[in-house]
Amino acid sequence: MSNPSENDKNQKYNKRRRNTKTEAKKAVSNDLIFGLHAIQAALEVPVSRVIEIWLSDERHDSRIIALETAAKKQDIKVHKVPREELDERVPDMQHQGGLARCRPLGNLDETHLFKMLDDLDEPAFLLILDGVQDPHNLGACIRTAEAAGAHAVIAPKDRASSLTNTALKVSSGAAERLPFIQVTNLARVLRELQQNGVWLVGTSGDCDTPLFDADLKGSLAVILGAEGRGIRRLTREHCDQVIYIPMQGGAESLNVSVAAGVCLFEAARQRAIAST
């Protein structure tokens, strides 16, 4: 029989799992963001979607003051509340003493994607996530994609994470600036991208071309698969090229956000050389 401390631990663990699963099902219309960096980023875009902010009355540091100052400039109401109230609003989440209610991010789809491509004055640079379900990984991939200079992140609507609160927080503000486009039929979008001159490069451990031998300089979409499963068979069939990341040691694979960083920054390096 388990002792009370073990039972308490199990209950907390199961509660955390339930909350994570519930959040993963929430759509992009979720109107709460938490974490000081995420809130600051939402305030810094040209047209902020922040409606009101709650801050812990225990914090009086420079980050809190900066948020209050930015909110005041935009006439956004700030509530100073006990930390326990924030804990109740977003249980089991690392809110860092800040929570904001926002207008939802717009739902971007195939129409927005191809309009964006038409408006580009440089070769397209895209990250496609084929079924990434963990919102932490999605947020990290969006952050990495923005840092590498990508124009958008694309993912299917089904069996994949949407922009949950966690994804928004982990992106550290990148999701406020970089388009995240969810598509109904990924295979169809891949065909249309090819018709628009975008070179599709998939990633897999069972292929013969190492990343550093691939030409990634033109219009490009890097495709990464779900955690543990990789890209799906139909997705792979649409790729113009499939590459692998050379690795040493005993690791069999990389976390998807780490793999995204390796591939995207190699592409960014090649593109920078080509533009000089």
Buried (B, 14 or more C-beta within 10 A) or exposed (E): EEEEEEEEEEEEEEEEEEBBEEBBEBEBEBBBBBBBBBBBBBBEEEEBBBEEBBBBBEBEEEBBEEBBEBBEEEEBEBEBBEBEEBEEBBEEBEBBBBBBBBEEBEBBBBEBBBEBBEEEEEBBBBBBBBBBBBBBBBBBBBBBBBBBBBBBBBBBBEEBBBBBBBBBBBBBBBBBEBBBBBBEEBBEBBEBBBEEEBBBBBBBEEBEEEBEEBEBBBBBBBBBBBBEEBBBEEBBEBBEEBBBBEEEEEEEBBBBBBBBBBBBBBBBBBBEEEEE
